[in-house]
Amino acid sequence: MNTVALAQNAPIVVHFAPKKDPTGLADVLLGALGLTGVLVLGAILLGAAFAGILFLIRSRKPLDH
């Protein structure tokens, strides 16, 4: 066999890669920090509301001693 016949039997593989990753590292970090920020803000607001409710309950009811 000659080398031309061997070269023609080899498969041709073409890889199509995206030009730019749509979800880059910066997008992932901003998304994670955004979600974390929303959760932290929600926890702070719920804690403040709970503290306010407890304060109102304690201020209306006199101490027993």
N, CA, C and O atoms as a Maestro MAE file, in Angstrom:
{
 s_m_m2io_version
 :::
 2.0.0
}

f_m_ct {
 s_m_title
 :::
 protein
 m_atom[260] {
  # First column is atom index #
  i_m_mmod_type
  r_m_x_coord
  r_m_y_coord
  r_m_z_coord
  i_m_residue_number
  s_m_chain_name
  s_m_pdb_residue_name
  s_m_pdb_atom_name
  i_m_atomic_number
  :::
  1 25 0.835 -1.186 0.000 1 A "MET " " N  " 7
  2 3 0.000 0.000 0.000 1 A "MET " " CA " 6
  3 2 0.869 1.234 0.000 1 A "MET " " C  " 6
  4 15 1.955 1.263 0.578 1 A "MET " " O  " 8
  5 25 0.385 2.202 -0.632 2 A "ASN " " N  " 7
  6 3 1.139 3.451 -0.619 2 A "ASN " " CA " 6
  7 2 0.542 4.410 0.415 2 A "ASN " " C  " 6
  8 15 -0.538 4.151 0.946 2 A "ASN " " O  " 8
  9 25 1.228 5.496 0.700 3 A "THR " " N  " 7
  10 3 0.797 6.426 1.738 3 A "THR " " CA " 6
  11 2 -0.430 7.223 1.340 3 A "THR " " C  " 6
  12 15 -1.141 7.716 2.216 3 A "THR " " O  " 8
  13 25 -0.706 7.368 0.048 4 A "VAL " " N  " 7
  14 3 -1.898 8.105 -0.383 4 A "VAL " " CA " 6
  15 2 -3.149 7.331 -0.009 4 A "VAL " " C  " 6
  16 15 -4.141 7.941 0.391 4 A "VAL " " O  " 8
  17 25 -3.139 6.051 -0.123 5 A "ALA " " N  " 7
  18 3 -4.302 5.232 0.226 5 A "ALA " " CA " 6
  19 2 -4.530 5.254 1.735 5 A "ALA " " C  " 6
  20 15 -5.676 5.282 2.183 5 A "ALA " " O  " 8
  21 25 -3.472 5.242 2.514 6 A "LEU " " N  " 7
  22 3 -3.627 5.302 3.963 6 A "LEU " " CA " 6
  23 2 -4.157 6.657 4.422 6 A "LEU " " C  " 6
  24 15 -4.962 6.729 5.350 6 A "LEU " " O  " 8
  25 25 -3.713 7.713 3.783 7 A "ALA " " N  " 7
  26 3 -4.166 9.045 4.161 7 A "ALA " " CA " 6
  27 2 -5.634 9.240 3.829 7 A "ALA " " C  " 6
  28 15 -6.319 9.980 4.537 7 A "ALA " " O  " 8
  29 25 -6.138 8.617 2.797 8 A "GLN " " N  " 7
  30 3 -7.538 8.783 2.417 8 A "GLN " " CA " 6
  31 2 -8.466 7.997 3.341 8 A "GLN " " C  " 6
  32 15 -9.633 8.360 3.482 8 A "GLN " " O  " 8
  33 25 -7.985 6.949 3.962 9 A "ASN " " N  " 7
  34 3 -8.824 6.148 4.857 9 A "ASN " " CA " 6
  35 2 -8.938 6.769 6.244 9 A "ASN " " C  " 6
  36 15 -9.806 6.366 7.017 9 A "ASN " " O  " 8
  37 25 -8.099 7.724 6.578 10 A "ALA " " N  " 7
  38 3 -8.151 8.345 7.900 10 A "ALA " " CA " 6
  39 2 -9.367 9.265 7.983 10 A "ALA " " C  " 6
  40 15 -9.622 10.022 7.047 10 A "ALA " " O  " 8
  41 25 -10.116 9.218 9.070 11 A "PRO " " N  " 7
  42 3 -11.296 10.087 9.193 11 A "PRO " " CA " 6
  43 2 -10.884 11.549 9.392 11 A "PRO " " C  " 6
  44 15 -9.829 11.855 9.947 11 A "PRO " " O  " 8
  45 25 -11.750 12.421 8.923 12 A "ILE " " N  " 7
  46 3 -11.553 13.859 9.113 12 A "ILE " " CA " 6
  47 2 -12.475 14.286 10.249 12 A "ILE " " C  " 6
  48 15 -13.690 14.107 10.168 12 A "ILE " " O  " 8
  49 25 -11.899 14.849 11.302 13 A "VAL " " N  " 7
  50 3 -12.655 15.262 12.477 13 A "VAL " " CA " 6
  51 2 -12.616 16.781 12.558 13 A "VAL " " C  " 6
  52 15 -11.542 17.383 12.563 13 A "VAL " " O  " 8
  53 25 -13.779 17.392 12.621 14 A "VAL " " N  " 7
  54 3 -13.886 18.848 12.736 14 A "VAL " " CA " 6
  55 2 -14.599 19.148 14.046 14 A "VAL " " C  " 6
  56 15 -15.703 18.661 14.287 14 A "VAL " " O  " 8
  57 25 -13.964 19.949 14.886 15 A "HIS " " N  " 7
  58 3 -14.556 20.338 16.167 15 A "HIS " " CA " 6
  59 2 -15.069 21.768 16.053 15 A "HIS " " C  " 6
  60 15 -14.334 22.675 15.664 15 A "HIS " " O  " 8
  61 25 -16.328 21.954 16.395 16 A "PHE " " N  " 7
  62 3 -16.907 23.291 16.428 16 A "PHE " " CA " 6
  63 2 -16.976 23.741 17.882 16 A "PHE " " C  " 6
  64 15 -17.753 23.199 18.667 16 A "PHE " " O  " 8
  65 25 -16.190 24.697 18.226 17 A "ALA " " N  " 7
  66 3 -16.166 25.223 19.585 17 A "ALA " " CA " 6
  67 2 -16.860 26.579 19.593 17 A "ALA " " C  " 6
  68 15 -16.731 27.344 18.638 17 A "ALA " " O  " 8
  69 25 -17.595 26.885 20.662 18 A "PRO " " N  " 7
  70 3 -18.218 28.211 20.729 18 A "PRO " " CA " 6
  71 2 -17.153 29.295 20.775 18 A "PRO " " C  " 6
  72 15 -16.083 29.117 21.358 18 A "PRO " " O  " 8
  73 25 -17.465 30.411 20.156 19 A "LYS " " N  " 7
  74 3 -16.502 31.509 20.112 19 A "LYS " " CA " 6
  75 2 -16.307 32.137 21.484 19 A "LYS " " C  " 6
  76 15 -15.196 32.529 21.839 19 A "LYS " " O  " 8
  77 25 -17.377 32.231 22.250 20 A "LYS " " N  " 7
  78 3 -17.286 32.802 23.589 20 A "LYS " " CA " 6
  79 2 -18.251 32.047 24.495 20 A "LYS " " C  " 6
  80 15 -19.389 31.764 24.119 20 A "LYS " " O  " 8
  81 25 -17.782 31.733 25.676 21 A "ASP " " N  " 7
  82 3 -18.625 31.033 26.636 21 A "ASP " " CA " 6
  83 2 -19.707 31.992 27.132 21 A "ASP " " C  " 6
  84 15 -19.377 33.046 27.676 21 A "ASP " " O  " 8
  85 25 -20.994 31.657 26.959 22 A "PRO " " N  " 7
  86 3 -22.048 32.592 27.385 22 A "PRO " " CA " 6
  87 2 -22.127 32.780 28.893 22 A "PRO " " C  " 6
  88 15 -22.566 33.826 29.370 22 A "PRO " " O  " 8
  89 25 -21.703 31.770 29.639 23 A "THR " " N  " 7
  90 3 -21.695 31.904 31.093 23 A "THR " " CA " 6
  91 2 -20.248 31.873 31.557 23 A "THR " " C  " 6
  92 15 -19.700 30.815 31.868 23 A "THR " " O  " 8
  93 25 -19.652 33.026 31.598 24 A "GLY " " N  " 7
  94 3 -18.265 33.127 32.037 24 A "GLY " " CA " 6
  95 2 -18.161 33.104 33.542 24 A "GLY " " C  " 6
  96 15 -19.166 33.050 34.251 24 A "GLY " " O  " 8
  97 25 -16.947 33.147 34.015 25 A "LEU " " N  " 7
  98 3 -16.698 33.102 35.452 25 A "LEU " " CA " 6
  99 2 -17.293 34.320 36.154 25 A "LEU " " C  " 6
  100 15 -17.843 34.201 37.248 25 A "LEU " " O  " 8
  101 25 -17.183 35.482 35.530 26 A "ALA " " N  " 7
  102 3 -17.728 36.700 36.141 26 A "ALA " " CA " 6
  103 2 -19.249 36.607 36.271 26 A "ALA " " C  " 6
  104 15 -19.808 37.022 37.287 26 A "ALA " " O  " 8
  105 25 -19.918 36.071 35.262 27 A "ASP " " N  " 7
  106 3 -21.380 35.937 35.332 27 A "ASP " " CA " 6
  107 2 -21.791 34.969 36.431 27 A "ASP " " C  " 6
  108 15 -22.767 35.206 37.143 27 A "ASP " " O  " 8
  109 25 -21.052 33.890 36.565 28 A "VAL " " N  " 7
  110 3 -21.377 32.909 37.605 28 A "VAL " " CA " 6
  111 2 -21.167 33.514 38.997 28 A "VAL " " C  " 6
  112 15 -22.002 33.338 39.885 28 A "VAL " " O  " 8
  113 25 -20.044 34.230 39.185 29 A "LEU " " N  " 7
  114 3 -19.780 34.843 40.488 29 A "LEU " " CA " 6
  115 2 -20.809 35.911 40.823 29 A "LEU " " C  " 6
  116 15 -21.283 35.973 41.958 29 A "LEU " " O  " 8
  117 25 -21.162 36.747 39.862 30 A "LEU " " N  " 7
  118 3 -22.177 37.778 40.123 30 A "LEU " " CA " 6
  119 2 -23.527 37.154 40.423 30 A "LEU " " C  " 6
  120 15 -24.257 37.643 41.286 30 A "LEU " " O  " 8
  121 25 -23.866 36.091 39.730 31 A "GLY " " N  " 7
  122 3 -25.126 35.408 40.012 31 A "GLY " " CA " 6
  123 2 -25.147 34.794 41.394 31 A "GLY " " C  " 6
  124 15 -26.156 34.871 42.096 31 A "GLY " " O  " 8
  125 25 -24.038 34.183 41.795 32 A "ALA " " N  " 7
  126 3 -23.972 33.568 43.126 32 A "ALA " " CA " 6
  127 2 -23.997 34.632 44.216 32 A "ALA " " C  " 6
  128 15 -24.687 34.475 45.223 32 A "ALA " " O  " 8
  129 25 -23.248 35.711 44.020 33 A "LEU " " N  " 7
  130 3 -23.256 36.783 45.014 33 A "LEU " " CA " 6
  131 2 -24.617 37.464 45.074 33 A "LEU " " C  " 6
  132 15 -25.060 37.877 46.146 33 A "LEU " " O  " 8
  133 25 -25.275 37.582 43.940 34 A "GLY " " N  " 7
  134 3 -26.609 38.174 43.925 34 A "GLY " " CA " 6
  135 2 -27.600 37.323 44.710 34 A "GLY " " C  " 6
  136 15 -28.400 37.848 45.484 34 A "GLY " " O  " 8
  137 25 -27.545 36.017 44.508 35 A "LEU " " N  " 7
  138 3 -28.432 35.114 45.239 35 A "LEU " " CA " 6
  139 2 -28.111 35.134 46.727 35 A "LEU " " C  " 6
  140 15 -29.015 35.146 47.563 35 A "LEU " " O  " 8
  141 25 -26.829 35.136 47.052 36 A "THR " " N  " 7
  142 3 -26.427 35.205 48.457 36 A "THR " " CA " 6
  143 2 -26.879 36.511 49.088 36 A "THR " " C  " 6
  144 15 -27.350 36.519 50.226 36 A "THR " " O  " 8
  145 25 -26.743 37.615 48.362 37 A "GLY " " N  " 7
  146 3 -27.179 38.909 48.873 37 A "GLY " " CA " 6
  147 2 -28.669 38.943 49.148 37 A "GLY " " C  " 6
  148 15 -29.104 39.498 50.157 37 A "GLY " " O  " 8
  149 25 -29.453 38.357 48.263 38 A "VAL " " N  " 7
  150 3 -30.906 38.319 48.466 38 A "VAL " " CA " 6
  151 2 -31.239 37.487 49.701 38 A "VAL " " C  " 6
  152 15 -32.099 37.869 50.495 38 A "VAL " " O  " 8
  153 25 -30.559 36.349 49.866 39 A "LEU " " N  " 7
  154 3 -30.827 35.510 51.036 39 A "LEU " " CA " 6
  155 2 -30.420 36.204 52.339 39 A "LEU " " C  " 6
  156 15 -31.137 36.124 53.337 39 A "LEU " " O  " 8
  157 25 -29.277 36.880 52.328 40 A "VAL " " N  " 7
  158 3 -28.823 37.586 53.536 40 A "VAL " " CA " 6
  159 2 -29.768 38.736 53.864 40 A "VAL " " C  " 6
  160 15 -30.131 38.930 55.024 40 A "VAL " " O  " 8
  161 25 -30.161 39.490 52.862 41 A "LEU " " N  " 7
  162 3 -31.088 40.604 53.086 41 A "LEU " " CA " 6
  163 2 -32.426 40.099 53.609 41 A "LEU " " C  " 6
  164 15 -33.009 40.707 54.507 41 A "LEU " " O  " 8
  165 25 -32.913 39.003 53.059 42 A "GLY " " N  " 7
  166 3 -34.163 38.423 53.556 42 A "GLY " " CA " 6
  167 2 -34.050 37.967 54.999 42 A "GLY " " C  " 6
  168 15 -34.979 38.151 55.785 42 A "GLY " " O  " 8
  169 25 -32.911 37.369 55.354 43 A "ALA " " N  " 7
  170 3 -32.710 36.922 56.731 43 A "ALA " " CA " 6
  171 2 -32.644 38.105 57.688 43 A "ALA " " C  " 6
  172 15 -33.179 38.034 58.795 43 A "ALA " " O  " 8
  173 25 -31.996 39.190 57.280 44 A "ILE " " N  " 7
  174 3 -31.911 40.380 58.132 44 A "ILE " " CA " 6
  175 2 -33.291 40.998 58.326 44 A "ILE " " C  " 6
  176 15 -33.649 41.378 59.441 44 A "ILE " " O  " 8
  177 25 -34.064 41.099 57.254 45 A "LEU " " N  " 7
  178 3 -35.411 41.678 57.363 45 A "LEU " " CA " 6
  179 2 -36.322 40.814 58.226 45 A "LEU " " C  " 6
  180 15 -37.075 41.336 59.048 45 A "LEU " " O  " 8
  181 25 -36.259 39.489 58.044 46 A "LEU " " N  " 7
  182 3 -37.093 38.615 58.877 46 A "LEU " " CA " 6
  183 2 -36.663 38.669 60.342 46 A "LEU " " C  " 6
  184 15 -37.511 38.621 61.233 46 A "LEU " " O  " 8
  185 25 -35.361 38.768 60.604 47 A "GLY " " N  " 7
  186 3 -34.874 38.894 61.977 47 A "GLY " " CA " 6
  187 2 -35.328 40.186 62.622 47 A "GLY " " C  " 6
  188 15 -35.712 40.202 63.791 47 A "GLY " " O  " 8
  189 25 -35.286 41.281 61.855 48 A "ALA " " N  " 7
  190 3 -35.733 42.569 62.391 48 A "ALA " " CA " 6
  191 2 -37.241 42.551 62.668 48 A "ALA " " C  " 6
  192 15 -37.693 43.093 63.676 48 A "ALA " " O  " 8
  193 25 -38.010 41.935 61.783 49 A "ALA " " N  " 7
  194 3 -39.454 41.843 62.004 49 A "ALA " " CA " 6
  195 2 -39.760 40.992 63.233 49 A "ALA " " C  " 6
  196 15 -40.629 41.343 64.031 49 A "ALA " " O  " 8
  197 25 -39.057 39.883 63.384 50 A "PHE " " N  " 7
  198 3 -39.267 39.021 64.546 50 A "PHE " " CA " 6
  199 2 -38.883 39.743 65.831 50 A "PHE " " C  " 6
  200 15 -39.590 39.640 66.834 50 A "PHE " " O  " 8
  201 25 -37.774 40.469 65.810 51 A "ALA " " N  " 7
  202 3 -37.354 41.229 66.992 51 A "ALA " " CA " 6
  203 2 -38.376 42.310 67.325 51 A "ALA " " C  " 6
  204 15 -38.662 42.544 68.499 51 A "ALA " " O  " 8
  205 25 -38.925 42.966 66.320 52 A "GLY " " N  " 7
  206 3 -39.944 43.987 66.559 52 A "GLY " " CA " 6
  207 2 -41.203 43.402 67.165 52 A "GLY " " C  " 6
  208 15 -41.799 43.997 68.063 52 A "GLY " " O  " 8
  209 25 -41.607 42.248 66.683 53 A "ILE " " N  " 7
  210 3 -42.798 41.591 67.240 53 A "ILE " " CA " 6
  211 2 -42.555 41.188 68.695 53 A "ILE " " C  " 6
  212 15 -43.411 41.396 69.554 53 A "ILE " " O  " 8
  213 25 -41.393 40.615 68.961 54 A "LEU " " N  " 7
  214 3 -41.074 40.246 70.341 54 A "LEU " " CA " 6
  215 2 -41.005 41.469 71.249 54 A "LEU " " C  " 6
  216 15 -41.449 41.415 72.396 54 A "LEU " " O  " 8
  217 25 -40.457 42.557 70.752 55 A "PHE " " N  " 7
  218 3 -40.385 43.790 71.551 55 A "PHE " " CA " 6
  219 2 -41.781 44.303 71.877 55 A "PHE " " C  " 6
  220 15 -42.044 44.705 73.010 55 A "PHE " " O  " 8
  221 25 -42.674 44.292 70.897 56 A "LEU " " N  " 7
  222 3 -44.040 44.757 71.138 56 A "LEU " " CA " 6
  223 2 -44.766 43.860 72.134 56 A "LEU " " C  " 6
  224 15 -45.491 44.354 72.998 56 A "LEU " " O  " 8
  225 25 -44.580 42.571 72.025 57 A "ILE " " N  " 7
  226 3 -45.232 41.644 72.955 57 A "ILE " " CA " 6
  227 2 -44.725 41.868 74.376 57 A "ILE " " C  " 6
  228 15 -45.511 41.910 75.323 57 A "ILE " " O  " 8
  229 25 -43.402 42.011 74.522 58 A "ARG " " N  " 7
  230 3 -42.826 42.194 75.860 58 A "ARG " " CA " 6
  231 2 -43.175 43.561 76.452 58 A "ARG " " C  " 6
  232 15 -43.326 43.681 77.667 58 A "ARG " " O  " 8
  233 25 -43.305 44.590 75.613 59 A "SER " " N  " 7
  234 3 -43.577 45.918 76.157 59 A "SER " " CA " 6
  235 2 -45.038 46.072 76.592 59 A "SER " " C  " 6
  236 15 -45.327 46.917 77.440 59 A "SER " " O  " 8
  237 25 -45.947 45.301 76.053 60 A "ARG " " N  " 7
  238 3 -47.363 45.396 76.431 60 A "ARG " " CA " 6
  239 2 -47.682 44.554 77.655 60 A "ARG " " C  " 6
  240 15 -48.646 44.847 78.362 60 A "ARG " " O  " 8
  241 25 -46.916 43.539 77.920 61 A "LYS " " N  " 7
  242 3 -47.176 42.646 79.030 61 A "LYS " " CA " 6
  243 2 -46.205 42.997 80.162 61 A "LYS " " C  " 6
  244 15 -44.992 42.951 79.958 61 A "LYS " " O  " 8
  245 25 -46.709 43.345 81.345 62 A "PRO " " N  " 7
  246 3 -45.796 43.703 82.436 62 A "PRO " " CA " 6
  247 2 -45.066 42.471 82.961 62 A "PRO " " C  " 6
  248 15 -45.549 41.344 82.847 62 A "PRO " " O  " 8
  249 25 -43.896 42.712 83.535 63 A "LEU " " N  " 7
  250 3 -43.141 41.637 84.144 63 A "LEU " " CA " 6
  251 2 -43.854 41.138 85.403 63 A "LEU " " C  " 6
  252 15 -44.546 41.903 86.074 63 A "LEU " " O  " 8
  253 25 -43.684 39.881 85.711 64 A "ASP " " N  " 7
  254 3 -44.409 39.273 86.840 64 A "ASP " " CA " 6
  255 2 -43.793 39.589 88.195 64 A "ASP " " C  " 6
  256 15 -44.401 39.254 89.212 64 A "ASP " " O  " 8
  257 25 -42.643 40.203 88.266 65 A "HIS " " N  " 7
  258 3 -42.035 40.464 89.568 65 A "HIS " " CA " 6
  259 2 -41.925 41.916 89.815 65 A "HIS " " C  " 6
  260 15 -41.434 42.327 90.866 65 A "HIS " " O  " 8
  :::
 }
 m_bond[259] {
  # First column is bond index #
  i_m_from
  i_m_to
  i_m_order
  :::
  1 1 2 1
  2 2 3 1
  3 3 4 2
  4 3 5 1
  5 5 6 1
  6 6 7 1
  7 7 8 2
  8 7 9 1
  9 9 10 1
  10 10 11 1
  11 11 12 2
  12 11 13 1
  13 13 14 1
  14 14 15 1
  15 15 16 2
  16 15 17 1
  17 17 18 1
  18 18 19 1
  19 19 20 2
  20 19 21 1
  21 21 22 1
  22 22 23 1
  23 23 24 2
  24 23 25 1
  25 25 26 1
  26 26 27 1
  27 27 28 2
  28 27 29 1
  29 29 30 1
  30 30 31 1
  31 31 32 2
  32 31 33 1
  33 33 34 1
  34 34 35 1
  35 35 36 2
  36 35 37 1
  37 37 38 1
  38 38 39 1
  39 39 40 2
  40 39 41 1
  41 41 42 1
  42 42 43 1
  43 43 44 2
  44 43 45 1
  45 45 46 1
  46 46 47 1
  47 47 48 2
  48 47 49 1
  49 49 50 1
  50 50 51 1
  51 51 52 2
  52 51 53 1
  53 53 54 1
  54 54 55 1
  55 55 56 2
  56 55 57 1
  57 57 58 1
  58 58 59 1
  59 59 60 2
  60 59 61 1
  61 61 62 1
  62 62 63 1
  63 63 64 2
  64 63 65 1
  65 65 66 1
  66 66 67 1
  67 67 68 2
  68 67 69 1
  69 69 70 1
  70 70 71 1
  71 71 72 2
  72 71 73 1
  73 73 74 1
  74 74 75 1
  75 75 76 2
  76 75 77 1
  77 77 78 1
  78 78 79 1
  79 79 80 2
  80 79 81 1
  81 81 82 1
  82 82 83 1
  83 83 84 2
  84 83 85 1
  85 85 86 1
  86 86 87 1
  87 87 88 2
  88 87 89 1
  89 89 90 1
  90 90 91 1
  91 91 92 2
  92 91 93 1
  93 93 94 1
  94 94 95 1
  95 95 96 2
  96 95 97 1
  97 97 98 1
  98 98 99 1
  99 99 100 2
  100 99 101 1
  101 101 102 1
  102 102 103 1
  103 103 104 2
  104 103 105 1
  105 105 106 1
  106 106 107 1
  107 107 108 2
  108 107 109 1
  109 109 110 1
  110 110 111 1
  111 111 112 2
  112 111 113 1
  113 113 114 1
  114 114 115 1
  115 115 116 2
  116 115 117 1
  117 117 118 1
  118 118 119 1
  119 119 120 2
  120 119 121 1
  121 121 122 1
  122 122 123 1
  123 123 124 2
  124 123 125 1
  125 125 126 1
  126 126 127 1
  127 127 128 2
  128 127 129 1
  129 129 130 1
  130 130 131 1
  131 131 132 2
  132 131 133 1
  133 133 134 1
  134 134 135 1
  135 135 136 2
  136 135 137 1
  137 137 138 1
  138 138 139 1
  139 139 140 2
  140 139 141 1
  141 141 142 1
  142 142 143 1
  143 143 144 2
  144 143 145 1
  145 145 146 1
  146 146 147 1
  147 147 148 2
  148 147 149 1
  149 149 150 1
  150 150 151 1
  151 151 152 2
  152 151 153 1
  153 153 154 1
  154 154 155 1
  155 155 156 2
  156 155 157 1
  157 157 158 1
  158 158 159 1
  159 159 160 2
  160 159 161 1
  161 161 162 1
  162 162 163 1
  163 163 164 2
  164 163 165 1
  165 165 166 1
  166 166 167 1
  167 167 168 2
  168 167 169 1
  169 169 170 1
  170 170 171 1
  171 171 172 2
  172 171 173 1
  173 173 174 1
  174 174 175 1
  175 175 176 2
  176 175 177 1
  177 177 178 1
  178 178 179 1
  179 179 180 2
  180 179 181 1
  181 181 182 1
  182 182 183 1
  183 183 184 2
  184 183 185 1
  185 185 186 1
  186 186 187 1
  187 187 188 2
  188 187 189 1
  189 189 190 1
  190 190 191 1
  191 191 192 2
  192 191 193 1
  193 193 194 1
  194 194 195 1
  195 195 196 2
  196 195 197 1
  197 197 198 1
  198 198 199 1
  199 199 200 2
  200 199 201 1
  201 201 202 1
  202 202 203 1
  203 203 204 2
  204 203 205 1
  205 205 206 1
  206 206 207 1
  207 207 208 2
  208 207 209 1
  209 209 210 1
  210 210 211 1
  211 211 212 2
  212 211 213 1
  213 213 214 1
  214 214 215 1
  215 215 216 2
  216 215 217 1
  217 217 218 1
  218 218 219 1
  219 219 220 2
  220 219 221 1
  221 221 222 1
  222 222 223 1
  223 223 224 2
  224 223 225 1
  225 225 226 1
  226 226 227 1
  227 227 228 2
  228 227 229 1
  229 229 230 1
  230 230 231 1
  231 231 232 2
  232 231 233 1
  233 233 234 1
  234 234 235 1
  235 235 236 2
  236 235 237 1
  237 237 238 1
  238 238 239 1
  239 239 240 2
  240 239 241 1
  241 241 242 1
  242 242 243 1
  243 243 244 2
  244 243 245 1
  245 245 246 1
  246 246 247 1
  247 247 248 2
  248 247 249 1
  249 249 250 1
  250 250 251 1
  251 251 252 2
  252 251 253 1
  253 253 254 1
  254 254 255 1
  255 255 256 2
  256 255 257 1
  257 257 258 1
  258 258 259 1
  259 259 260 2
  :::
 }
}
